[in-house]
């Protein structure tokens, strides 16, 4: 049932419309705002008290005037029409088709805020997702059902990395088990991507669309594009529309979904802008005090459910303001998610791509998706030994900067050489690699170190992969 209110508008501030409360409406109810120009704009109820209500207008408020504004209340929250036909389509930030094709023939509608998942219904994330990036697959593996953010910086190639992961990511089921966890062969047809560009410039949006289309990944991708020129209130809804689509594909259609969200910093900045317009008391760096819980409502929508074949994995990208990993956005994100992948400006300046900084990067669920039947029995030991050796190489660099390379012990000079080869051959890559290719490079690099230094490997592993020296 729709109710119409006219003449109740008291103030218009940016994307927010303030009304006298003359109706009994619910928080987050959908509305339609029409001005004297006759153009109807989608919105929702963002705040309520006994006297006033605040409407978030999801389109430009240009042309609205207080005397002539009419607001129609839908009496229900914003919903999204969902169907398997979303794959291969391009949407704007509020779920409207923008690729020139017909509207989606919806099979069902779901609230964009999502429904809380009973913790008892959750199953532990497991099974390896191969991204084609050695520093992720070998050193910080992504597991189905995990939420793993990428901490980047302004000007670093995170957009390129996101597109390449979307284009080349695939499932790696354990031998004898299909990707959906049942007995059978390959489940690659059930692996799909939901890609959301949040507050991105027009050229970045075109880059995402063109790259996915040319790489053949668009047909298995639902692409959501929210432009930097769009309303900040619309930016707050883009990840919610995208994750609603991802939940439907995962938990209704039984797909294995990888949701890539970029850039979550733009989302948080929009949240700060809207919060300030509402007159809320700011917290750290001007962000609202509920930034943590708001981000959690997005990140916690990832996971696996008992008895449901589909899974939802999140790979969220954020740019750290001033490369500050202690900034509230990456700081709070790290508390919610299961690790982080950190991009390095120093590696990028040295033309290493992707510039993943291995030492501060971490995947807390890596142990649940590698080794044994998941990837390769020797994968965990190889990863641990490479990490330890690279950490020793970084220490040797610091020591060499003080005493000079000539003043180092022979073993430290070997570690210096290992560190350069590790960055130049394993971290740096011009094409996607399989896990087996990444592991082969790792074994070859370790062969340059004394056997006595390889304390993370068993004698059997040394004999099998490195042989006698």
C-alpha positions as CSV (number, residue, x, y, z in Angstrom):
1,X,0.0,0.0,0.0
2,X,1.4,3.4,-1.0
3,X,0.9,6.5,1.0
4,X,1.6,10.0,-0.3
5,X,2.8,13.0,1.6
6,X,2.9,16.5,0.2
7,X,4.0,19.8,1.7
8,X,5.9,18.1,4.7
9,X,9.4,18.9,3.5
10,X,11.3,21.2,5.8
11,X,14.9,21.0,4.6
12,X,17.0,19.7,1.7
13,X,20.7,19.1,2.4
14,X,22.7,17.4,-0.4
15,X,21.1,14.0,-0.9
16,X,19.1,14.2,2.3
17,X,15.5,15.3,2.5
18,X,14.0,16.2,5.9
19,X,10.2,15.8,6.4
20,X,7.8,16.4,9.3
21,X,6.6,13.0,10.4
22,X,3.0,12.8,9.6
23,X,2.8,9.0,8.9
24,X,3.7,5.8,10.8
25,X,6.5,4.5,8.6
26,X,9.4,2.1,9.2
27,X,13.1,2.6,9.1
28,X,14.6,1.8,5.7
29,X,11.2,1.8,4.0
30,X,11.4,2.5,0.3
31,X,10.1,5.9,-1.0
32,X,9.6,7.7,-4.2
33,X,10.5,11.4,-4.2
34,X,9.0,13.6,-7.0
35,X,9.6,17.3,-7.5
36,X,8.0,20.0,-9.7
37,X,9.9,18.6,-12.7
38,X,7.9,15.4,-12.4
39,X,10.9,13.2,-12.2
40,X,10.5,10.3,-9.6
41,X,13.6,9.5,-7.6
42,X,14.1,6.4,-5.5
43,X,14.9,6.8,-1.8
44,X,14.6,5.2,1.6
45,X,13.9,6.3,5.2
46,X,17.3,6.7,6.8
47,X,16.3,8.1,10.3
48,X,13.2,8.6,12.4
49,X,12.2,10.4,15.6
50,X,8.9,11.5,17.0
51,X,8.7,14.7,14.9
52,X,11.0,14.3,11.8
53,X,12.1,11.7,9.3
54,X,15.2,11.8,7.1
55,X,15.0,10.5,3.5
56,X,18.1,9.4,1.6
57,X,17.5,10.3,-2.0
58,X,19.4,7.9,-4.3
59,X,19.6,10.2,-7.3
60,X,20.4,13.8,-7.9
61,X,18.3,16.2,-5.9
62,X,18.6,18.9,-8.6
63,X,15.2,20.3,-9.4
64,X,13.6,19.5,-6.0
65,X,12.0,22.4,-4.2
66,X,10.5,22.2,-0.7
67,X,7.0,23.4,-1.6
68,X,6.5,21.2,-4.6
69,X,8.0,17.9,-3.3
70,X,5.8,14.9,-3.1
71,X,6.9,11.7,-1.3
72,X,5.3,8.3,-1.8
73,X,5.9,5.6,0.8
74,X,5.9,2.0,-0.4
75,X,5.4,0.5,3.1
76,X,8.2,-2.0,2.7
77,X,12.0,-1.9,2.6
78,X,14.0,-1.7,-0.6
79,X,14.1,-5.0,-2.4
80,X,16.0,-6.4,-5.4
81,X,14.5,-8.6,-8.1
82,X,16.8,-11.6,-8.5
83,X,17.2,-14.4,-11.0
84,X,20.0,-16.5,-12.5
85,X,19.8,-14.2,-15.5
86,X,21.7,-11.6,-13.5
87,X,24.9,-13.2,-14.7
88,X,26.4,-11.5,-17.8
89,X,24.5,-8.3,-17.0
90,X,25.7,-4.8,-15.9
91,X,23.8,-2.8,-13.2
92,X,24.1,0.6,-11.7
93,X,24.6,1.1,-8.0
94,X,20.9,0.5,-7.2
95,X,20.4,-2.6,-9.2
96,X,19.0,-1.1,-12.4
97,X,20.1,-2.6,-15.7
98,X,22.4,-0.3,-17.7
99,X,23.8,-2.5,-20.4
100,X,21.0,-1.8,-22.9
101,X,19.4,-5.2,-22.5
102,X,15.9,-6.0,-21.2
103,X,15.1,-5.9,-17.4
104,X,15.8,-9.0,-15.3
105,X,12.8,-11.4,-15.1
106,X,12.8,-11.7,-11.3
107,X,12.2,-15.1,-9.8
108,X,12.0,-13.6,-6.3
109,X,12.7,-10.4,-4.4
110,X,14.9,-10.0,-1.4
111,X,15.6,-7.2,1.1
112,X,18.9,-5.5,0.3
113,X,20.0,-5.4,4.0
114,X,20.1,-9.2,3.9
115,X,18.9,-11.6,6.7
116,X,21.0,-12.4,9.7
117,X,22.7,-15.8,9.5
118,X,22.3,-18.0,12.6
119,X,25.8,-18.7,13.7
120,X,24.8,-22.3,14.4
121,X,23.9,-22.7,10.7
122,X,27.4,-21.6,9.6
123,X,29.9,-24.2,8.4
124,X,33.6,-23.7,8.6
125,X,35.1,-22.2,5.4
126,X,37.1,-24.8,3.4
127,X,38.4,-25.6,0.0
128,X,40.9,-23.6,-2.0
129,X,40.1,-20.9,-4.6
130,X,42.9,-20.5,-7.1
131,X,43.3,-16.9,-8.1
132,X,46.2,-17.2,-10.5
133,X,48.3,-14.8,-8.2
134,X,51.3,-16.6,-6.7
135,X,51.5,-14.5,-3.5
136,X,47.8,-15.3,-2.8
137,X,47.7,-18.9,-3.8
138,X,51.0,-20.0,-2.4
139,X,51.5,-17.7,0.5
140,X,48.1,-16.4,1.6
141,X,45.5,-18.8,0.2
142,X,41.9,-17.8,-0.3
143,X,39.3,-20.3,1.0
144,X,35.7,-20.6,0.0
145,X,33.5,-18.8,2.5
146,X,36.3,-16.5,3.7
147,X,36.3,-12.7,3.8
148,X,39.8,-11.4,2.8
149,X,40.5,-7.7,2.1
150,X,43.2,-6.2,0.0
151,X,44.8,-3.1,1.6
152,X,46.0,-0.9,-1.2
153,X,47.0,2.7,-1.6
154,X,46.2,5.6,-4.0
155,X,47.8,5.0,-7.4
156,X,48.6,1.3,-6.8
157,X,47.3,-1.2,-9.4
158,X,44.5,-2.7,-7.3
159,X,41.9,-2.2,-10.1
160,X,44.1,-4.3,-12.5
161,X,44.6,-6.9,-9.8
162,X,40.8,-7.1,-9.1
163,X,40.0,-7.7,-12.8
164,X,42.7,-10.3,-13.2
165,X,41.4,-12.2,-10.1
166,X,37.8,-12.0,-11.4
167,X,39.0,-13.3,-14.8
168,X,41.2,-16.1,-13.7
169,X,39.9,-17.3,-10.3
170,X,38.7,-20.9,-10.3
171,X,37.7,-23.7,-7.9
172,X,40.2,-26.3,-6.8
173,X,38.1,-29.2,-5.4
174,X,39.7,-32.0,-3.5
175,X,40.4,-35.1,-5.5
176,X,37.3,-37.3,-5.8
177,X,35.0,-34.5,-4.8
178,X,33.2,-32.0,-6.9
179,X,33.5,-28.3,-6.2
180,X,30.1,-28.4,-4.5
181,X,31.4,-30.9,-1.9
182,X,29.7,-33.9,-3.5
183,X,31.3,-36.8,-5.3
184,X,32.0,-36.1,-8.9
185,X,34.1,-34.1,-11.3
186,X,34.7,-30.5,-11.9
187,X,32.3,-27.9,-10.5
188,X,33.6,-24.9,-12.5
189,X,30.3,-24.1,-14.0
190,X,29.0,-23.3,-10.5
191,X,31.7,-20.7,-9.8
192,X,30.5,-17.2,-10.5
193,X,31.6,-13.6,-9.8
194,X,29.8,-10.6,-8.3
195,X,31.9,-7.5,-9.0
196,X,31.0,-4.2,-7.5
197,X,32.8,-0.9,-8.3
198,X,31.9,1.6,-5.6
199,X,32.4,5.3,-6.3
200,X,34.8,4.6,-9.2
201,X,35.6,7.2,-11.9
202,X,34.0,6.7,-15.4
203,X,37.3,5.4,-16.9
204,X,37.7,2.8,-14.2
205,X,34.1,1.6,-14.7
206,X,34.7,1.2,-18.4
207,X,38.0,-0.6,-17.7
208,X,36.1,-3.1,-15.5
209,X,33.4,-3.6,-18.0
210,X,35.7,-3.9,-21.0
211,X,38.3,-6.1,-19.3
212,X,35.8,-8.6,-18.1
213,X,34.0,-8.7,-21.4
214,X,37.3,-9.1,-23.4
215,X,38.5,-11.8,-21.0
216,X,35.4,-13.8,-21.3
217,X,34.6,-13.5,-17.6
218,X,31.5,-11.2,-18.0
219,X,29.2,-14.1,-18.9
220,X,29.7,-15.5,-15.4
221,X,29.8,-12.1,-13.7
222,X,27.1,-9.8,-12.3
223,X,28.7,-6.4,-12.6
224,X,27.5,-3.4,-10.4
225,X,29.0,0.0,-11.2
226,X,28.5,3.0,-8.9
227,X,30.2,6.1,-10.4
228,X,32.0,8.8,-8.5
229,X,29.5,11.3,-9.9
230,X,26.6,9.4,-8.4
231,X,24.9,10.3,-5.1
232,X,26.8,9.4,-1.9
233,X,23.6,7.8,-0.6
234,X,23.5,5.5,-3.6
235,X,27.1,4.6,-2.8
236,X,25.9,3.2,0.5
237,X,23.5,0.8,-1.2
238,X,25.8,-0.5,-4.0
239,X,27.5,-3.2,-1.9
240,X,24.2,-4.1,-0.4
241,X,22.6,-4.7,-3.8
242,X,25.7,-6.6,-4.9
243,X,25.8,-8.8,-1.9
244,X,22.0,-9.5,-2.1
245,X,22.7,-10.8,-5.6
246,X,25.6,-12.8,-4.3
247,X,23.5,-14.3,-1.5
248,X,20.8,-15.3,-3.9
249,X,23.3,-17.0,-6.3
250,X,25.0,-18.8,-3.5
251,X,22.3,-19.8,-1.1
252,X,19.3,-20.2,-3.5
253,X,20.9,-21.2,-6.8
254,X,23.7,-23.2,-5.2
255,X,26.6,-21.4,-6.9
256,X,30.1,-20.7,-5.4
257,X,30.3,-17.0,-5.5
258,X,33.3,-14.7,-5.2
259,X,32.2,-11.2,-4.4
260,X,34.8,-8.5,-5.3
261,X,34.0,-5.1,-3.8
262,X,36.2,-2.1,-4.7
263,X,36.7,0.5,-3.3
264,X,35.4,0.1,0.3
265,X,37.2,3.4,1.3
266,X,34.8,5.2,-1.0
267,X,31.9,3.5,0.8
268,X,33.2,4.6,4.2
269,X,33.8,8.2,3.0
270,X,30.2,8.3,1.8
271,X,29.0,7.0,5.2
272,X,30.9,9.8,6.8
273,X,29.4,12.4,4.5
274,X,25.9,11.2,5.0
275,X,26.4,10.9,8.8
276,X,27.7,14.5,8.9
277,X,24.6,15.7,6.9
278,X,22.4,14.0,9.5
279,X,24.1,16.0,12.3
280,X,25.5,12.9,14.0
281,X,28.4,13.2,16.5
282,X,31.6,12.1,14.7
283,X,34.2,9.7,16.1
284,X,37.8,9.0,14.9
285,X,38.8,11.0,11.8
286,X,35.2,12.3,11.5
287,X,33.7,8.9,10.8
288,X,30.6,7.9,12.7
289,X,30.9,5.8,15.8
290,X,29.0,2.9,14.2
291,X,31.6,2.5,11.3
292,X,32.7,-0.8,12.8
293,X,29.2,-2.3,13.0
294,X,28.2,-0.9,9.6
295,X,31.2,-2.5,7.9
296,X,30.4,-5.8,9.8
297,X,26.9,-5.8,8.3
298,X,28.6,-6.1,4.9
299,X,31.6,-8.4,5.6
300,X,29.6,-10.9,7.7
301,X,27.4,-11.7,4.8
302,X,30.1,-14.0,3.5
303,X,30.3,-17.6,4.6
304,X,29.1,-21.2,4.1
305,X,25.9,-22.7,5.4
306,X,25.3,-26.3,6.6
307,X,23.3,-28.3,4.1
308,X,23.5,-25.6,1.4
309,X,25.8,-26.4,-1.6
310,X,26.7,-22.8,-2.5
311,X,29.2,-20.6,-0.7
312,X,29.9,-16.8,-0.6
313,X,33.5,-15.6,-0.5
314,X,34.4,-11.9,-0.2
315,X,37.5,-10.2,-1.6
316,X,37.1,-6.5,-0.6
317,X,39.6,-3.9,-1.8
318,X,40.2,-0.6,0.1
319,X,42.8,2.2,-0.4
320,X,44.5,3.2,2.8
321,X,44.5,7.0,3.1
322,X,48.1,8.2,3.1
323,X,49.1,4.5,3.1
324,X,48.2,4.5,6.8
325,X,47.3,0.9,7.9
326,X,46.3,2.3,11.3
327,X,43.6,4.5,9.7
328,X,40.1,3.7,11.0
329,X,39.0,2.0,7.7
330,X,41.7,-0.6,7.4
331,X,42.0,-0.9,11.1
332,X,38.4,-1.8,11.7
333,X,38.3,-3.9,8.6
334,X,41.1,-6.0,9.9
335,X,39.2,-6.8,13.1
336,X,36.2,-8.0,11.1
337,X,37.8,-10.0,8.3
338,X,40.0,-13.1,8.4
339,X,43.4,-11.5,7.4
340,X,44.5,-9.0,4.9
341,X,46.6,-8.7,1.7
342,X,48.8,-5.6,1.7
343,X,50.1,-3.9,-1.4
344,X,53.5,-2.2,-1.3
345,X,54.3,1.1,-2.8
346,X,58.0,0.3,-2.7
347,X,57.5,-2.9,-4.8
348,X,55.3,-0.9,-7.2
349,X,58.1,1.7,-7.7
350,X,60.5,-1.1,-8.6
351,X,58.0,-2.3,-11.3
352,X,57.1,-5.5,-9.4
353,X,53.5,-6.6,-10.2
354,X,51.4,-7.5,-8.3
355,X,53.2,-5.5,-5.6
356,X,52.0,-7.7,-2.7
357,X,54.0,-7.2,0.5
358,X,54.3,-10.7,1.8
359,X,55.4,-10.2,5.4
360,X,52.4,-8.1,6.7
361,X,49.9,-10.1,4.6
362,X,47.9,-12.9,6.3
363,X,45.2,-15.4,5.5
364,X,43.9,-16.7,8.8
365,X,41.9,-19.5,7.2
366,X,44.6,-20.6,4.8
367,X,45.3,-23.7,7.0
368,X,41.7,-24.9,6.4
369,X,42.0,-24.9,2.6
370,X,45.5,-26.2,1.8
371,X,47.5,-29.3,2.2
372,X,46.4,-32.9,2.2
373,X,43.6,-33.4,-0.3
374,X,42.9,-29.7,-0.7
375,X,46.0,-28.6,-2.7
376,X,49.2,-30.5,-2.2
377,X,50.5,-32.2,0.9
378,X,53.7,-30.2,0.9
379,X,52.0,-26.8,0.3
380,X,51.9,-25.7,4.0
381,X,55.5,-26.5,4.7
382,X,56.7,-24.8,1.4
383,X,54.7,-21.7,2.3
384,X,56.1,-21.6,5.8
385,X,59.7,-22.1,4.7
386,X,59.4,-19.4,2.0
387,X,57.9,-16.9,4.5
388,X,60.7,-17.6,7.0
389,X,63.4,-17.3,4.4
390,X,62.0,-14.0,3.0
391,X,61.8,-12.6,6.5
392,X,65.5,-13.5,7.0
393,X,66.3,-11.8,3.7
394,X,64.6,-8.6,4.7
395,X,66.6,-8.6,8.0
396,X,69.8,-9.2,5.9
397,X,69.0,-6.1,3.8
398,X,68.7,-4.0,6.9
399,X,72.0,-5.3,8.2
400,X,73.6,-4.7,4.8
401,X,72.5,-1.1,4.8
402,X,74.5,-0.6,8.0
403,X,77.7,-2.7,7.4
404,X,77.6,-3.1,3.7
405,X,77.1,-6.3,1.7
406,X,80.8,-7.1,1.9
407,X,80.6,-7.1,5.7
408,X,77.8,-9.8,5.8
409,X,78.4,-13.5,6.5
410,X,78.2,-15.9,3.5
411,X,74.8,-17.2,4.6
412,X,73.4,-13.6,4.9
413,X,74.6,-12.9,1.4
414,X,72.8,-16.0,0.2
415,X,69.6,-14.7,1.8
416,X,70.1,-11.3,0.1
417,X,70.2,-13.1,-3.2
418,X,67.2,-15.2,-2.3
419,X,65.2,-12.0,-1.4
420,X,65.9,-10.4,-4.8
421,X,64.9,-13.6,-6.6
422,X,61.8,-14.1,-4.5
423,X,60.5,-10.6,-5.4
424,X,61.7,-10.8,-9.0
425,X,60.5,-14.3,-9.9
426,X,57.8,-15.3,-7.4
427,X,56.1,-12.1,-6.4
428,X,56.5,-10.5,-9.9
429,X,54.4,-12.2,-12.6
430,X,53.3,-11.1,-16.1
431,X,50.6,-13.9,-16.5
432,X,48.4,-16.0,-14.2
433,X,50.0,-19.1,-12.7
434,X,48.6,-22.3,-11.5
435,X,49.4,-23.4,-8.0
436,X,51.7,-26.1,-9.3
437,X,53.7,-23.4,-11.3
438,X,54.0,-21.2,-8.2
439,X,55.1,-24.2,-6.1
440,X,57.7,-25.1,-8.7
441,X,59.2,-21.6,-8.5
442,X,59.2,-21.7,-4.7
443,X,61.1,-25.0,-4.6
444,X,63.6,-23.6,-7.2
445,X,64.3,-20.5,-5.0
446,X,64.8,-22.6,-1.9
447,X,67.4,-24.7,-3.7
448,X,69.7,-21.7,-3.5
449,X,69.9,-21.8,0.3
450,X,71.9,-24.2,2.5
451,X,70.0,-27.3,3.5
452,X,70.8,-26.6,7.1
453,X,68.7,-23.4,6.9
454,X,65.5,-25.2,5.7
455,X,64.2,-26.0,9.2
456,X,60.5,-25.9,8.2
457,X,60.9,-28.8,5.7
458,X,61.1,-32.5,6.5
459,X,64.0,-34.6,5.3
460,X,61.5,-36.4,2.9
461,X,60.4,-33.1,1.4
462,X,64.0,-31.9,0.9
463,X,64.8,-35.2,-0.7
464,X,61.8,-35.1,-3.0
465,X,62.0,-31.6,-4.2
466,X,65.5,-30.3,-3.6
467,X,67.6,-33.4,-3.8
468,X,71.2,-33.8,-2.4
469,X,73.6,-30.9,-2.7
